[in-house]
Amino acid sequence: MQARRVIIDTDPGIDDALALILAFRSPELKVEAITTVAGNVPLEDATRNALQVLEVLDLSEPPPVARGAAKPLTREPLAARHVHGEDGLGDIAGLLRADGSVRYPEPTLSPVSESAVEVILELLRENPDEISIIALGPLTNIALAFEADPGVFSQVKELIVMG
């Protein structure tokens, strides 16, 4: 069985962090890229959280992580820190090891310079009808990619939405 090639578009709070971990552990999926979007947490936190998950997984070849939309298209951002904690991951930033060192330091991985929309469209352009998008958060990046180039976006194999 060939693994389904996917882009995961996400706003990693606790739920999406678990979804990312499961995706990387699944032989059924090949994660080509992670694109982040403001939602459960602001964009910078979402991006850091995606990178944090990759650090914990310690993959030999982590996929690119690209920053996406920092706010919704038509309303003010509304984070869910009351659910996901101040850092979006249940406040793991404050967890310490027995020796007092930080258990989850800031990630050393960095996002790519291209935007989420650029990464999405580039992957679709280079791999027509081969890439699925799994959208776990607000659909802002998806809307912006479609708006930027509907022809290329129509080459997505499938769009799977958690809604």
C-alpha positions as CSV (number, residue, x, y, z in Angstrom):
1,M,0.0,0.0,0.0
2,Q,1.3,3.4,-1.0
3,A,1.1,6.1,1.7
4,R,-1.3,9.0,1.1
5,R,0.8,12.2,0.5
6,V,-0.6,15.0,2.7
7,I,-0.2,18.6,3.8
8,I,-1.5,19.1,7.3
9,D,-2.9,22.6,7.8
10,T,-3.1,23.2,11.6
11,D,-3.4,25.5,14.6
12,P,-1.7,23.2,17.1
13,G,-3.3,23.2,20.4
14,I,-3.4,19.9,22.3
15,D,-5.7,18.2,19.9
16,D,-3.8,19.0,16.8
17,A,-0.5,18.1,18.4
18,L,-1.8,14.7,19.0
19,A,-3.1,14.5,15.4
20,L,0.4,15.4,14.2
21,I,2.0,12.7,16.3
22,L,-0.5,10.1,15.0
23,A,0.0,11.2,11.4
24,F,3.7,10.8,11.6
25,R,3.3,7.4,13.3
26,S,0.9,6.2,10.6
27,P,2.2,4.1,7.7
28,E,-0.8,5.3,5.7
29,L,0.4,8.9,5.6
30,K,3.4,10.7,4.2
31,V,3.4,14.3,5.6
32,E,4.9,16.5,2.8
33,A,4.4,19.8,4.7
34,I,2.8,21.4,7.8
35,T,1.2,24.8,7.4
36,T,0.2,26.7,10.4
37,V,-2.8,29.1,10.9
38,A,-4.0,31.2,13.8
39,G,-6.9,29.5,15.6
40,N,-6.5,27.7,18.9
41,V,-3.5,29.9,19.5
42,P,-2.0,32.9,17.7
43,L,0.1,32.1,14.6
44,E,3.5,32.4,16.2
45,D,2.4,29.9,19.0
46,A,0.9,27.6,16.4
47,T,4.1,27.6,14.4
48,R,6.3,27.0,17.5
49,N,4.0,24.2,18.6
50,A,4.2,22.4,15.2
51,L,8.0,22.7,15.4
52,Q,7.9,21.5,19.0
53,V,6.0,18.4,18.0
54,L,8.6,17.7,15.3
55,E,11.4,18.1,17.8
56,V,9.8,15.6,20.2
57,L,9.3,13.2,17.3
58,D,13.0,13.6,16.3
59,L,12.4,12.7,12.7
60,S,15.4,12.1,10.4
61,E,13.8,14.3,7.7
62,P,11.1,16.5,9.1
63,P,8.8,18.2,6.6
64,P,8.8,21.9,6.0
65,V,6.7,24.0,8.4
66,A,5.3,27.2,6.8
67,R,3.6,30.1,8.6
68,G,0.1,30.9,7.3
69,A,-2.6,33.4,8.1
70,A,-2.2,35.3,11.3
71,K,-5.9,36.2,11.5
72,P,-9.3,35.2,10.1
73,L,-10.5,36.8,6.9
74,T,-13.6,38.5,8.3
75,R,-13.4,38.7,12.1
76,E,-11.0,39.3,14.9
77,P,-8.9,36.3,16.1
78,L,-10.3,34.3,19.0
79,A,-7.8,31.9,20.7
80,A,-8.7,29.1,23.1
81,R,-6.0,29.5,25.7
82,H,-8.6,28.7,28.4
83,V,-8.7,25.2,26.8
84,H,-5.2,24.6,25.5
85,G,-3.1,26.6,28.0
86,E,-1.0,29.8,27.5
87,D,1.4,28.0,25.2
88,G,-1.3,26.0,23.4
89,L,0.1,22.7,24.6
90,G,-1.2,22.5,28.1
91,D,1.6,24.8,29.4
92,I,4.4,22.3,28.7
93,A,6.8,25.2,28.5
94,G,6.8,25.3,32.3
95,L,7.5,21.6,32.8
96,L,10.9,20.8,34.3
97,R,13.0,17.7,34.5
98,A,14.1,16.3,37.9
99,D,17.4,18.2,37.6
100,G,15.4,21.5,37.1
101,S,16.2,21.9,33.4
102,V,13.3,22.8,31.0
103,R,11.7,19.6,29.7
104,Y,10.6,21.2,26.4
105,P,12.9,24.0,25.4
106,E,12.2,26.3,22.5
107,P,12.5,24.3,19.2
108,T,15.7,24.5,17.3
109,L,13.9,23.8,14.0
110,S,12.7,26.8,12.1
111,P,9.9,27.5,9.6
112,V,10.6,27.9,6.0
113,S,10.6,31.4,4.5
114,E,7.8,30.7,2.1
115,S,4.2,31.3,3.3
116,A,1.8,28.5,3.8
117,V,-0.1,29.5,0.7
118,E,3.1,29.4,-1.4
119,V,4.0,25.9,0.0
120,I,0.5,24.6,-0.6
121,L,0.4,25.9,-4.2
122,E,3.9,24.7,-5.0
123,L,3.3,21.2,-3.8
124,L,0.0,21.0,-5.7
125,R,1.6,22.5,-8.8
126,E,4.5,20.0,-8.7
127,N,2.3,17.0,-7.8
128,P,-1.1,17.4,-9.5
129,D,-3.8,15.2,-8.2
130,E,-1.4,13.5,-5.7
131,I,-1.5,15.7,-2.6
132,S,-4.4,15.6,-0.1
133,I,-4.8,18.4,2.4
134,I,-5.9,17.6,6.0
135,A,-7.3,20.8,7.5
136,L,-7.4,20.6,11.3
137,G,-7.9,24.3,12.1
138,P,-9.6,27.3,10.6
139,L,-9.7,27.2,6.8
140,T,-8.0,30.6,6.3
141,N,-4.9,29.2,4.5
142,I,-7.1,27.0,2.3
143,A,-9.3,30.0,1.3
144,L,-6.2,32.1,0.6
145,A,-4.6,29.4,-1.5
146,F,-7.8,28.9,-3.5
147,E,-8.2,32.7,-4.0
148,A,-4.5,33.0,-5.1
149,D,-4.7,30.3,-7.8
150,P,-8.0,28.4,-8.2
151,G,-6.6,26.4,-11.1
152,V,-3.7,25.0,-9.2
153,F,-5.8,24.6,-6.0
154,S,-8.2,22.4,-8.0
155,Q,-5.4,19.9,-8.4
156,V,-5.7,18.9,-4.8
157,K,-6.5,15.2,-4.6
158,E,-8.9,15.7,-1.7
159,L,-9.5,18.1,1.1
160,I,-10.2,16.5,4.5
161,V,-11.6,18.9,7.0
162,M,-12.0,18.5,10.8
163,G,-15.2,20.5,11.4
